[in-house]
Each structure stands twice: as structure tokens, then as C-alpha cells.
Amino acid sequence: MTDASRHRVYTVILGGGRGTRLYPLTRHRAKPAVPLGAKYRLIDIPVSNAINSGFRRIAVLTQFMSASLNRHISDTYRFDVFGRGSVEIFAAQQTEEGGEWFEGTADAVRKLLKNIDENAYDHVMILSGDHLYRMDYGEMYDQHVRTSADVTVSVIPVSRKECDGFGILSAKSDGRVYAFKEKPKPDEDIRSLAPPLELRERWGLPEGQFVASMGVYIFRMGVLRDALADPQNLDFGKDILPRLIGSHGVYSFLFKGYWRDIGTISSFFQANLELTEEHPSFRFFHETAPIFTRLRFLPASRYLDVKVERSIISDGCLIYGSELDHCVVGVRTRIQRGARLKDAILMGNDFFEDDELRAANLARGIPAAGIGPDCIIERAIIDKNARIGAGSILRGNPARPDEDGDGWYLRDGVVIVPKDTLIKPGTVV
């Protein structure tokens, strides 16, 4: 399709609700604003995919803690007057009609569509905001137009044991969807949902695999408007898709690249650390489809007497006399002598703490921002601007149950120190 036709597509990114599965990383920010991969934010993934695919009319929907997300969007995605593009934040709001909290994914889009000109767009593309992947949405859009589909759903192959975490679709040999089951139970018989032989061969799927919705949809504008007219339709997976399958042309589009749901602490932790491997499944750099983020004019990182293995270290870091193994280190991180870190994610700092300020804070008993001397940090996430006092030991363990401590949390066996938190010297977790 031509670039002109893509200007007639409105892209909506669902920022999610309170982000409880990522708490406490979402304690002070919306889920799409959670830092990722040492220098990015979750929102950068779908926005970059959309821009690289030629879709530049973008809305991000959120309703909780959107201040940092607003700053990131405004500082990062600036289009010139010739670019015909924009990335806007739409937060839930109170109106004369009453409370306007989003009650589901479909309800969020319904309330957004009140604010856009129906005649300006032919299609609406809907994306989730908590997945890690690189995708050319243009290929999906081209199929959507070519098949005259009312709705196109992007799907990924999954094994039977993974099905209970997804909406499972069943398609005919031409890809048209005729059945949908939301998160079937592990002991439920879903053999009737398996792709037919002809479709498996065309898609290159082995026997025994199913296809699951990955939360990427393209709707014809009129079809979406009609579906959202019923206020009882609150969610795309539970309400909209099942009702449209029997009456409209709903087609599947197979995506076979790397895709990871990073909406939980466990998946977020693993996805970040996998980036440090020699041959990671996902790379942020791609010559023709980069992942964009905020430009920062930071100095190169500085190391002195440091041992580093399998780690990613961002700009503006100061690391002295430490050992790092399997770590992701964010911007402006400071790590002091004697510290040992393994399987750790450090989200960095929003500021540089100069020698004068650091000395003044130390005189008041406030540790320097970052990791203090002789600390041991293992299986942990240290959020932005945290201050870890000297000699502290923060060590997660998959066998430990979830727990809330003094300035720290344990979730999925990972110790998490929230943003702006101070951990006293000598603390042992």
C-alpha cells in the first residue's frame, strides 16, 4: 500500500491499567513509562514499530500516573510540520457525562474515538503497550486491505501448555477466523481449535501448535464504531472479537518473529537480562527499524578497575572497583568500590550527583545515589534514583515467597528497590 493510505490509519496504543503485575515499578509511573533495556521505556517499542511501519498518527491511552509518560513522549517524539505525524497522550478524565475511567480495552478506545474525526481515518490499529518485539505492521495492513477484512488479528504460534495465558483463535485455510477461546484451561479439550493442515503447511507450523492473539488488531473504522456502540462491550478479547467472528470478516495474520509479554516482574526481569547474551533473541539496534527513545547528551561511561561480564551499560555511568556479571545498567548509574552485582537490573538516575552535593548528603547520613561500597546485589531490580547504603546485601531467590520489606519488595523471587528509595547501610535482604 502507498504511504498516503497509511495516513488514513489511526494507531492506538493501550497503556494498560494500574500495572499491578509490575508493581512496585509502577508505583510512581504508568506502565508504558517503565524503563527497559538500560535506556528505553516500554512505550518506545510499539511507538517505534508504528513509526518504522509508516503509521504516524498515534494515541497512547493511560489513566494512572501519566506524568513521566507525558514527559517522555513530549521529549522524544517530535515531528516536523512536513512529517504529518504526532504521538498524543489520552488519559481517562471526568466529563459532564460523569466518571470516565476506562473499564476495559474496548471501553478505553470507545472513549478515545469521541475525540477524533471519523472521516479522517479508514482504519484503526490497536496495539498493546507491554510487549517486546519488532514488527512491520505494514505487512499486516497490506493483508488486511488485500483480503477486504473487517478485522485483522495478529497471531503467534504457541504450544498447548501455553494456551491458558492467551486468547486462542481457530482459522480456516484462507486465514479467516471462525472460533475464539479466551484463555482455555489446561485440562480443556481444544483440539478443534488447532489450525487445519493446509494452513499449518502454509504457515510452517508443526502439528500440535495453536495460534494465539498477540494483542495487535486492525479494524475498519465503521466496524469498530458499530462494535463499540454497545456499552456492554468492554474488552476486545472477551467481548468484541467473539461477537464479530460470526458476522464479519475477521482474518488472522501470523507473526513468527521474537515476541515476549513483559507485563509481569518475572517476564520483565528475564527479558532484560536476555539482552546481555552474546546472541540475544531481540536487539534494540536495527539498521532500518531502530527502537527510538529520548535523546540524552550524556558523556561516555567511565570505568576504573572494573570486571564486567555479559552486561549492558548505558551512557553517563561511573563505576569504580566493582564486579558486574549479567547486569543491565541504566543511565547515570554510580557503582562504588567493592560492590559485586550479578543478575541485576539498575535503572539508573535522573540526575548527576556532583562531589559537593554527595559530600553534603553523606554528612547528613544520606548515601550517594546508586550502589554504595561493598554491596552485594543479586537477582534484583534497583529502580531510578535509589540509594543503596554501604555494605548492603540484596539477594533474591526464586524459592522465596513474595514479601514487602522496609524500602524493598520481593516479587517472583526478585528483590525490587522502588524509585527514590533509600536503603540504609548494612541492610540485608
Secondary structure, DSSP 8 states (H G I E B T S, - for coil): --HHHHTTEEEEEE--SS-GGGTTTTSSS-GGGSEETTTEETTHHHHHHHHHTT--EEEEEE-SS-HHHHHHHHHH----TTS--EEEEEE---BTTB-----SHHHHHHHHHTTS-GGG-SEEEEEESSEEE---HHHHHHHHHHTT-SEEEEEEEE-GGGGGGSEEEEE-TTSBEEEEEES--TTS--GGGS--HHHHHHHT--TT-EEEEEEEEEEEHHHHHHHHTSTT---IIIIIHHHHHTTS-EEEEE--S-EEE--SHHHHHHHHHHTTSSS-S--S--SSS------------EEES-EEES-EE-TT-EEES-EEEEEEE-TT-EE-TT-EEEEEEE---SS---HHHHHHHHHTT---SEE-TT-EEEEEEE-TT-EE-TT-EEE--TTS--EE-SS-EEETTEEEE-TT-EE-TT-B-
